[in-house]
Amino acid sequence: MVKLWAMFFLSILLVSVMNFYAVYREPDLVDITDAHEHIRENIKVKGILTSYIIDPYDSGTDRVDLLVEDDFNVIEVRWTETGMRQSGREDGLPTTLPPIGTLVEVVGEVTEWNGRIWLSSTGAGAIQYDDDWVPRVHTINLTGVSHNPSAFDGDLLQLTGYAGDVLEGNVTRQTASLMDHPSYGNAKHIISLAIEGRLDKSYEAGSKISVTGWLRWSERDFRWQLQTHATQIGILHEAGAKRLSWSADSTTWSYDIDSLVTLEGTSVIEEGIWWIQGPGETNRLCLIPAEDDVAGVSQDWSGRLVWEEQRVQICLDHGQQTDFTNPTGSIGSEYTPLSELVRDPNAYRNQTLNLSGWIDGPISPDYDKGYLADGPDYFSRSTKFRIILEGARAEWIESGTKVNVSATLIWDTVDARLLLQVHHIEIDADEPIPVVSLAWTDGFDDWQWDINKRVSINGIVKEVNGTLFIEREGTQVGERLCLLGIGSELQTQTAAGVAPIDWEGRLTTVEDVTDRSVKLCLDRR
């Protein structure tokens, strides 16, 4: 009997030891790529801390969401009970959280829900690192980085400069830029910033700041980028509202979109539309009024300069929120020939250039891509470059139109090609917009190359079964082109009698659902 009791207590002891080992044993170090094979198991992963957001839902919880990267694999870590509230730090960070770019070890349970996998970590000791794993910090200026950025790849940089964009408060993730001059036009060096975490408030563009961040080559944007956290940004001098001048070229105001500005003028309402009227008849700015604004008030108008989508123009938001797009910039005086650009495009990558050329192929208002060529037509050009246009437009840009553009040469990861991202485009007023003359002797094979272009054709307008057509003069076989008119074509033709008229419009395609066919038409609407 004594032996049986001894065996019973021994078995209880062995089970207790095994349970203790299962709970307190050191988790296995697992590659991030294999984490999915350990669902509901405690594991340890090792990688570079690339991002973290404190209290991601702004609910007051003791939680930090992190991203840890191992080569090309990334895992999300949801860390709770971090101990940050007992850390005693003024910025609220846990004492165990290192800077972005540090190599860390994370312990947690692999959790899977609805197809997503993350690491659930609990306790102040879930994130660990050695002092040797923190990247080296370089105190340097933007000029020094620009000479050889690859020499600092993976290191921490402490840079001082000026915010090129408004730094938004209460935003968990945002991108901005750091410049070596408060004015964009005078800046010689600009670096992209990827900011994690929330700032205590918004800071205007032009504020002098100090940033400590991790320099990386962004494979998504194909450029060098400084990744940082809001707690690593120091505000040295806040920029206030910028005063706009009516004497300045209004196109330069687009640099200040999303910034606080002031402008002297008088509020006016014309046909239900609000404006700020300047000293001259042509000096006016679209106004988005506050609820208590009234017309006829002369004062300094302050607010945020925005791009108003409905009116397709820059406006001063004096009290309401509205959608806006990125600043579009303006064109300077020095132009780079396209011929120089194509000889060595990599030498101009990520540079903003002033270019002049001709649009090769019409660009509709609802499309943002086209080509910029160094000649007005196929026979005169020697090269052309793919372009993508920023901002909204209300009008077509016709084929063969001479334009001046301010654009940045970038690498497009979708099409795997270099293209020009156009910030601002101006139609050359001295060059007429070309109109293609269609000849009845050419027919469809030649006309198809002019679809969507502005064209003219000589003929007589007739109505057949309620449909308008332009017929060839003296035709015996019914040569005709369908016409989408503005309602006055028959009256114009009646006034001209049987004489043919030159009709101008856009050559378009129209689908005939009944006949399951597509036909060409002249659209004059």
Secondary structure, 3 states (H helix, E strand, C coil): CHHHHHHHHHHHHHHHHHHHHHHHCCCEECCHHHHHHHECCEEEEEEEEEEEEECCCCCCCCEEEEEEEECCEEEEEEEECCCHHHCCCCCCCCCCCCCCCCEEEEEEEEEEECCEEEEEEECCCCEECCHHHCCCEEECCHHHHHHCHHHHCCCEEEEEEEECCCECECCCEEEEEEECCCCHHHCCCEEEEEEECCECCCECCCCEEEEEEEEEEECCCCEEEEEEEHHHEEEEECCCCEECCCCCCHHHHHHHCCCEEEEEEEEEEECCEEEEECCCCCCEEEEECCCCCCCCCEEEEEEEEEEECCCCEEEEECCCCCCCCCCCCCCCCCCCCHHHHHHCHHHHCCCEEEEEEEECCCECCCCCEEEEECCCCCCCCCCEEEEEECCCCCCCECCCCEEEEEEEEEEECCCCEEEEEEEEEEECCCCCCCCEECCCCCCHHHHHHHCCCEEEEEEEEEEECCEEEEECCCCCCCCEEEEECCCCHHHHHHHHCCCCEEEEEEEEEEEECCCCEEEEEEECC
